[in-house]
Amino acid sequence: MVAAMRVHVTNAAVQEAACRALGDITIGAGKQLSMHIQVVVDAGTLPQIVAAMHAHAANAVVQAAACRALGGITYGNNACCDARSQVAADAGALSQIVAAMRAHATSA
């Protein structure tokens, strides 16, 4: 999935589908889920999500899917979640989320 995001960064449909899939696989609970999320992070997904947000700033659907994926990856209150949140922040996720909120304030 990350490879497809890298190769097709300008294709909004690919970015949306990948972000939706990442959001789907990172929602839930349990140790197994935490391990799956870490595999996603280790594959370099966070910078690719941020790249998708940057490349498709005007696309509210891509922005929503990307924000959901980021939320699923970084949600929680333990050391692993804190580390993933820092990786997301280092990749520029916070500024992209703020930009998406500003650009799409009227989107539901």
C-alpha positions in Angstrom: 0.0 0.0 0.0 2.8 2.4 0.9 4.5 1.6 -2.4 1.3 2.5 -4.3 1.0 5.7 -2.4 4.6 6.6 -3.3 4.3 5.8 -7.0 0.9 7.4 -7.4 1.2 10.4 -5.1 -0.6 12.6 -7.7 -3.6 10.2 -8.0 -6.3 11.3 -5.6 -8.2 8.0 -6.0 -5.2 5.9 -5.0 -4.4 8.2 -2.0 -8.0 8.2 -0.8 -8.3 4.4 -1.1 -5.0 3.8 0.7 -5.8 6.2 3.5 -9.3 4.6 3.9 -7.7 1.2 4.1 -5.2 2.4 6.6 -8.0 4.0 8.7 -9.9 0.7 8.6 -7.0 -1.5 9.7 -6.0 0.9 12.5 -9.3 1.2 14.3 -10.1 -1.1 17.2 -8.4 -2.4 20.3 -6.0 -5.0 21.6 -2.4 -6.0 21.5 -2.7 -7.6 18.0 -3.9 -4.3 16.6 -1.0 -2.4 18.2 1.4 -4.8 16.5 -0.4 -4.2 13.1 -0.2 -0.5 13.6 3.5 -0.6 14.3 4.1 -2.6 11.1 2.2 0.1 9.2 4.4 2.8 10.9 7.6 0.9 10.3 6.7 0.7 6.6 6.9 4.5 6.3 3.2 5.1 6.1 3.1 8.3 8.1 5.2 10.5 5.7 3.1 9.1 2.8 -0.1 10.1 4.5 1.3 13.6 5.0 2.4 13.7 1.4 -1.0 12.7 0.2 -2.5 15.5 2.3 -0.1 18.0 0.8 -0.6 16.8 -2.8 -4.4 16.8 -2.5 -5.0 19.8 -0.2 -8.1 20.9 -2.1 -9.7 17.4 -2.0 -11.8 17.1 1.1 -12.3 13.4 0.7 -8.6 12.7 0.7 -8.1 15.0 3.7 -10.8 13.2 5.7 -9.5 9.8 4.9 -5.9 10.9 5.7 -7.0 12.4 9.0 -8.9 9.3 10.0 -5.8 7.2 9.2 -3.6 9.5 11.2 -6.1 9.3 14.1 -6.1 5.5 14.0 -2.4 5.3 13.9 -1.7 7.7 16.7 -4.7 7.1 19.1 -3.9 6.0 22.6 -2.2 6.9 25.8 0.9 4.7 26.1 4.5 5.0 25.1 4.0 3.3 21.7 1.2 5.8 20.8 3.3 8.7 22.0 6.2 7.5 19.8 3.9 7.2 16.7 2.4 10.6 17.4 6.0 12.0 17.4 6.8 10.3 14.1 3.6 11.8 12.7 4.4 15.3 14.0 8.0 15.0 12.7 6.5 14.2 9.2 4.5 17.4 9.3 1.1 15.9 10.1 0.0 18.6 12.5 0.4 21.5 10.0 -1.3 19.4 7.3 -4.2 18.6 9.7 -4.6 22.3 10.6 -4.5 23.2 6.9 -7.1 20.7 6.1 -9.4 22.0 8.8 -9.0 25.5 7.6 -9.5 24.6 3.9 -12.5 22.4 4.5 -14.2 24.1 7.5 -17.6 23.7 5.9 -17.2 20.0 4.9 -19.1 17.5 7.1 
